[in-house]
């Protein structure tokens, strides 16, 4: 299903506001897993992404948040729980990092993984059907945002 989101996003590559569209889509995906973020610094990075998408912070602040998010995601300790549900926080942190890097598809992938991991642990991520609701939401969200940007 990730291919569906990727293909749909590629259809907008020639759009004048493609970067803004990617960032807005990535933001929406990551906001769905905000509750899984464990570090306040990562939450602040996500907030900076939102502020940038909304035109409330400058490019320099955005780039600083992108660098911070990458460093924070790479140093996340992972889960100490036996069921692995805590690994959702790692995936959510990588979703934030990828969103700020402008890698919308990767951000969506990590966000979907975090959502599924967070609700079902290890077993859920090995079942492809576990991702269907999240991927369907992502596709519908991308179409909604793209319609708004095309208007």
N, C-alpha and C positions, 0 to 999 in steps of 0.2 A: 504494500500500500504506500510505502515511502516513495516509490517510483511515481505514483499518481500525483502526490504533492509536488514532487520535483518537476514533473512534466508540466503541471499546471503553472508552476512558478516560471518555468522557462518560456512559457507562452507570452509572458509580460516583459521579457528582457529588453525589447526595443522601446518600451514605455519610458517617457522622459523622467518619471519619478520612480524608476525601478528600485533604486537603493532604498528610498523611503518606504516603498511597499514591502521590501524584504525585511527591513527593520521593524515595521509595524506588525507584520505577520509573526516574526520571531518573538517579538514582545508578547503578543497574545498567547502564543504557545507556552512561553515560560511563565507567564502570570498564572497559568493553570496549575503549576507545580510550585508556586511561591511558598506555600505552606510546608513544603518538604525541605526548604533551605534551612540549614542549621547555623550558618555563620552570618551575623549581622552585616559584616563587610560585603558579603555576596548580595545580600538584600539591597544594600546601598548601591551596588553596581547596577542591579536590576532597576532600581528607582532612577538612576541616572539615564539608563536606556529610555525609560518612559519619558523622562523630562526632555531628552534629546528629540525623541519622536514627536513630542508635543511642542517643540521649538522653544523650550524654556532654559536650555543650557547650550553653551557653545561647543564647537568641535573639539577644542582642546580638553575640556572636561570629559567629553564623551570618550576620547582616545585614552585619557588617563584611566577612566573606568574600565575600558576594554583591557588595558594592560593589567590592571589590578585583578579583574575577573579571571584572566588566564592564569595568573600566578596563584590565585586562591584555589581554583579548580585543580591545578596540578599538585597542590600540596594537601588536598583534602585527605584525611586519615581513613576514610571509609567507615564501614560498619563494624561495630563491636557486637552486634546481635547475631545470634545463631541462625535466625530465619532469613537474614539478609535484607530485610525491609529497609534497614538503615542505609543500604547502598543507594536507595532512591535519592538521598541527599547528594551523593557524589554525582549521579546522573543529572540532577537538577542544577548543580553547580556548573557542570560542563554545558548544560543547555544555556545558562546565562552567558558563559564565556563565548560560546559560538554565536549567540544572538548579537552580542556586542562586537564580534568580529565580522558581522555581516553575512555569516554562513547560516542562512535561514533554514535550509533543509536539515543540516546537522543539528541545529538548535531544536527543530521540531522532532527529530529522531531521539535526541537525548531527553526531551520533555516527555515524549510518549513512553520511553523506557522507564523514566522516573515515575510516571503516573501508574504504569502497570506494576512496576516493582513495588511501589508504595502501597498498592492495594492488595497485592497477592504474594509477594516474596519471590523466592527462587522459582517455584513451579510455574507461576504465571508467565514469566518471560520466555519459557521454553514452549509455550503454546501460542502459535501465531494468531489464533482467533482472539486472544486477549487484547490485541492491539487494534482490532477492527473499530470499536467505538471511538477510540482516541483519534485514529487516522481519519475516520469519517468527519469528526468534529474539525480536525485540522483542514481538511479539504473544503468544507463548508465555510470555515472562517477565512481561508485564503480567498475564496470567491467573493465573500462579502466585502473584505478589505479592498480587493482589486476593483470591485465595482465602485466603491467610494473614491478610489484614486483615479479611476478613469472618468469619473463624472466631471 
